[in-house]
Structures are given as C-alpha cells and as structure tokens.
Amino acid sequence: MNLPETLTARVAASDRPLVGMWVCSGSPIMAEIAAGSGLDWVLIDAEHSPNGLESILAQLYAVSAYPVAPVVRPPIGDTVLIKQYLDLGVQNLLVPMVDSAAQAAELARAVRYPADGVRGVGAALARSSRWNRVDRYLHDAASTISLTVQIESATAVAVVEEIAAVDGVDALFIGPADLAASMGLIGQQSHPDVVEGVLRSIRAGIAAGKPVGVNAFVPADAERYLAAGASFVSVGADVAIVARASEALADRFIPAGAPASATPDAPPVPRAGY
C-alpha cells in the first residue's frame, strides 16, 4: 500500500503554482465540498478554528476520496501534538509562528523518527501506516511527510534565510496578516513594508531551493506573489465564502433598512429598548 504524495512533492511535479483554500468551520461536509472543488489543496486549520483530533480525523476521511492535498495546521508547534497529528495520518503539516532556525530545527526533529528525530514509534497502531499496511513505513516515513513552517512575524523575516536553510524544513508559508500586526500595521496586509517582508521571504525560499506559499485572499495580492515566485497560495476560506455569499443574498432580497425581524407577509415586530 502506498500513501498519497505530499504537498511539496506535488508542488515539485506541477508546471504551475498550486491553489488552495482554508477550511476553518470544523465541518467534514465543508471539507469535502472544498476538496471536490477542483482546487489543489485544502488547509484544515486548528489554530484559529474549533478543531480537535477527532474532527481533524473526520475531515481527513472526508477529503481522502478526492485528488487534493490536505494540509493541517496545529495550534502550536508542540512535539507531542505533532506526534498525534502524524499518527492520525496527517502528511502535510503547516506549523504557525516559527521565528527562528532553532525552532524550525526542533520541528524537523519532531516529524522524524530516531536517530534523525524524536517522533514516538506507534505507527503500527495508527492510520499513518494504515495500521502497518504501508510497507517499510518506519524506514520511509520521512518521505511521506511534508513540513511547512510559517513566516509571520518581523522577527522571522529578519532571519528567514536561516530558517529556509534548515534541513527537514520542506517549505515556507507566509502569513501577511500576522506579519503586518507584528510590524505595528495590523489590518494592513498590503502595506509596502509588509509586502517587502513577504517578497524577501519568497526570495529566501527560492534561494534555498524550497517552495514558498502565501496566504493571499485579495486577488491582487495573490497575483503579485505568484509573479514573484510563490509556488502555492491560499485564496479563500470556507467560513469567509459562506459569510460573504449569505450577506450578498440578504442585500439582494431584503429591502434596504428593513429590520431583521421583517418578513414579506408581516410587519416588523417592535423590540424593547435596552
């Protein structure tokens, strides 16, 4: 039995950048809808979303029928949590808030078995090896796992070349929102200083021979970073898409200024003041 290709293997084999989206709802149904959309990869997020081990596993099952690369972001780069994620069968990890080469090196050790790392040996009992149905899993596990570290602070950008050079880090992923906040520019992801931090990180990844991804929900930003050499981008999120689409329906079908309680057949119900 063979495992699917990792995200970075797919990037390397592709003749174009890979396009993906966030799945933040915690819903296997939403994950499956995203996986069947034609996008290249989906990010199951546990940093800013209501996801635990059980819901992540359910979403991995939901997307497994589709030719899409599932990436999972833990809330923190913790060795024990990473071990659990890997045993669930997570192959593509996106670890947030990596600020130094030393931190990146520890993460690289967390995804590898001894002697190259510290990952606990329990795959025979877990989905990662398909319950020991993947031949030589313990020997070849490193080739089935992709570690992407997030560059999302001014501290990280200042040493991004060192982070990119760490053995075992397969890719970089830049988060402009947190980068902007760390620079005192919260909410200004398109500020020239933030853009330059993103571009510097892209250049560092390219120089190290490693793919670089970017979170870019604004199409103009995505196009800018793809032109600069980004290999994969995230261009939306399930909850944001539903929020904006539902607002558009409300704007179209509910008269301007009508209270939320109004219906076509009944007058608005008076509400007590507070």
C-alpha positions in Angstrom: 0.0 0.0 0.0 1.3 3.5 -0.9 0.4 6.8 0.7 -0.6 9.9 -1.3 2.1 12.3 -2.5 2.9 15.1 -0.1 2.1 18.8 -0.8 5.7 19.6 -1.6 6.1 16.6 -3.9 3.0 17.8 -5.8 4.5 21.3 -6.0 7.7 19.9 -7.4 5.8 17.9 -10.0 3.5 20.7 -11.1 4.1 23.0 -14.0 2.1 25.8 -12.3 1.6 27.1 -8.8 -0.9 25.2 -6.6 -4.0 27.0 -5.5 -5.9 26.1 -2.3 -8.2 27.4 0.5 -8.7 27.3 4.2 -11.3 25.0 5.9 -12.0 26.7 9.2 -15.5 25.5 10.0 -14.5 22.2 11.6 -17.1 20.5 9.3 -16.3 17.4 7.3 -19.0 18.4 4.9 -17.4 21.7 4.2 -14.0 20.0 3.9 -15.4 17.6 1.3 -17.1 20.4 -0.7 -13.7 22.2 -0.8 -11.9 19.0 -1.7 -14.2 18.4 -4.6 -14.0 21.9 -6.0 -11.0 21.4 -8.3 -8.6 23.3 -6.1 -5.2 21.7 -5.5 -5.0 21.7 -1.7 -7.1 22.4 1.4 -5.9 23.6 4.8 -7.7 22.1 7.8 -7.0 24.7 10.5 -6.7 24.0 14.2 -5.0 27.3 15.1 -8.0 29.6 14.7 -10.8 27.1 14.3 -12.8 24.6 16.6 -10.8 21.5 15.6 -9.5 18.7 17.8 -8.1 15.3 16.9 -11.4 13.7 16.3 -12.7 16.4 14.0 -9.4 16.6 12.1 -9.6 12.8 11.5 -13.2 13.1 10.3 -12.1 15.8 7.8 -9.1 13.7 6.6 -11.6 10.9 5.9 -13.9 13.3 4.1 -11.3 14.6 1.7 -9.5 11.3 1.1 -11.7 10.4 -1.9 -10.5 13.4 -3.8 -7.3 14.2 -5.7 -6.4 17.1 -3.3 -3.6 17.6 -0.8 -4.9 18.0 2.7 -2.7 20.2 4.9 -3.3 20.5 8.6 -2.2 23.4 10.8 -1.8 22.7 14.5 -2.4 25.5 17.0 1.3 25.3 18.1 4.5 23.5 17.1 4.4 21.1 20.0 6.3 17.8 19.7 3.6 15.7 21.4 0.7 17.3 19.4 2.7 16.8 16.2 3.2 13.1 17.1 -0.6 12.7 17.5 -1.3 14.5 14.2 1.2 12.3 12.3 -0.3 9.2 13.8 -3.7 10.4 12.6 -2.3 10.2 9.1 -1.5 13.9 8.6 1.2 14.0 6.0 1.3 17.8 5.4 1.9 20.0 8.4 1.8 23.7 8.4 3.2 25.0 11.7 2.4 28.6 12.7 4.6 31.2 14.3 8.1 29.9 13.6 10.5 32.7 14.5 14.0 31.1 14.4 16.1 28.5 12.8 16.4 26.7 16.1 12.7 26.4 16.4 12.4 25.1 12.8 15.1 22.5 13.6 13.1 21.3 16.6 10.1 20.9 14.4 12.1 19.0 11.8 13.1 16.6 14.6 9.5 16.2 15.8 8.4 14.8 12.4 11.3 12.3 12.1 12.0 9.0 13.9 15.3 8.5 15.7 18.1 8.8 15.1 17.2 11.8 13.0 14.4 13.0 15.3 12.3 12.3 18.3 9.0 11.1 16.9 7.5 8.4 19.1 7.1 5.0 17.5 3.4 3.9 17.4 2.5 3.9 13.8 1.7 0.2 13.7 -1.4 1.1 15.7 -2.3 4.1 13.7 -3.7 5.4 10.5 -0.3 6.9 9.5 0.9 3.5 8.4 -2.6 2.3 7.6 -2.2 0.0 10.5 1.1 -1.4 9.3 -0.2 -2.0 5.7 2.3 0.5 4.3 5.5 -1.5 3.6 8.6 -0.2 5.4 6.7 2.8 6.9 9.1 3.2 9.8 12.1 3.4 7.4 10.4 5.6 4.8 8.1 7.8 6.9 10.2 11.0 6.4 9.5 10.8 2.6 5.7 10.7 3.3 5.7 13.8 5.4 6.0 17.5 4.4 6.8 20.1 7.0 6.0 23.7 6.1 6.8 26.5 8.6 5.0 29.8 8.8 6.9 33.0 8.5 4.5 35.5 10.1 6.5 38.0 12.2 9.1 40.7 11.7 11.4 38.5 13.8 11.0 35.6 11.4 11.5 37.7 8.3 14.8 39.1 9.8 16.2 35.5 9.9 14.2 33.9 7.1 17.3 32.9 5.2 18.4 30.9 8.2 15.0 29.3 8.7 14.9 28.4 5.0 18.3 26.7 5.2 17.2 24.2 8.0 17.4 20.6 6.9 14.0 19.0 7.3 12.0 22.1 6.5 10.4 21.4 3.2 8.6 24.7 2.5 7.9 28.1 3.9 4.4 29.7 4.1 4.0 33.4 4.7 1.1 34.9 6.8 0.8 38.6 5.9 -1.9 39.3 8.4 0.2 38.4 11.5 3.3 39.8 9.8 1.5 43.2 9.5 0.4 43.0 13.1 3.9 42.3 14.3 5.1 45.4 12.4 2.6 47.7 14.1 0.5 47.7 10.9 -2.4 45.4 11.9 -5.0 45.0 9.2 -2.7 46.5 6.6 -1.5 43.3 4.7 -0.9 45.3 1.5 1.3 48.0 3.2 4.6 48.3 1.3 6.7 47.2 4.3 4.6 44.1 4.7 4.8 43.4 1.0 8.5 43.7 1.1 8.7 41.2 4.0 6.7 38.7 2.0 8.9 39.3 -1.1 12.0 38.9 1.0 10.7 35.6 2.3 9.8 34.4 -1.2 13.4 35.2 -2.3 14.9 33.3 0.6 12.9 30.2 -0.1 13.8 30.3 -3.8 17.5 30.7 -2.9 17.3 27.7 -0.6 15.6 25.6 -3.2 12.4 25.3 -1.2 8.8 26.2 -2.3 7.2 29.2 -0.7 3.4 29.6 -0.2 1.4 32.7 0.8 -1.9 33.4 2.3 -3.5 35.9 -0.1 -7.3 36.3 0.0 -7.1 39.5 -2.1 -6.7 38.5 -5.7 -4.2 41.4 -6.5 -2.0 40.2 -3.6 -2.1 36.6 -4.8 -1.2 37.7 -8.3 1.7 39.8 -7.0 3.2 37.0 -5.0 2.7 34.4 -7.7 4.6 36.7 -10.1 7.3 36.9 -7.5 7.8 33.2 -7.5 5.3 31.8 -4.9 4.7 28.1 -5.6 1.4 27.8 -3.8 -1.2 30.2 -2.5 -4.3 30.1 -0.4 -7.0 32.3 -1.9 -10.1 31.9 0.4 -11.7 30.2 3.4 -14.9 28.3 3.7 -16.4 30.4 6.5 -15.5 33.7 4.7 -17.0 32.4 1.5 -20.3 31.5 3.2 -20.3 34.7 5.2 -19.9 36.9 2.1 -22.3 34.9 0.0 -25.0 34.9 2.7 -24.6 38.7 3.1 -25.0 39.1 -0.7 -28.3 37.2 -0.5 -29.5 39.4 2.3 -28.5 42.5 0.4 -30.3 41.3 -2.7 -33.6 40.1 -1.3 -34.2 42.2 1.9 -35.2 45.8 1.4 -32.6 48.3 2.5 -33.2 49.4 6.1 -35.6 46.7 6.9 -35.2 45.3 10.4 -34.0 41.7 10.7 -37.4 40.6 12.0 -39.3 41.8 9.0 -40.9 39.3 6.6 -42.8 39.9 3.3 -46.1 38.9 5.0 -45.8 40.5 8.4 -44.9 44.0 9.7 -41.8 44.3 11.9 -42.2 43.3 15.5 -41.4 46.1 17.9 -38.4 45.5 20.0 -38.0 46.7 23.6 -35.2 49.1 24.2 -32.2 48.3 26.4 
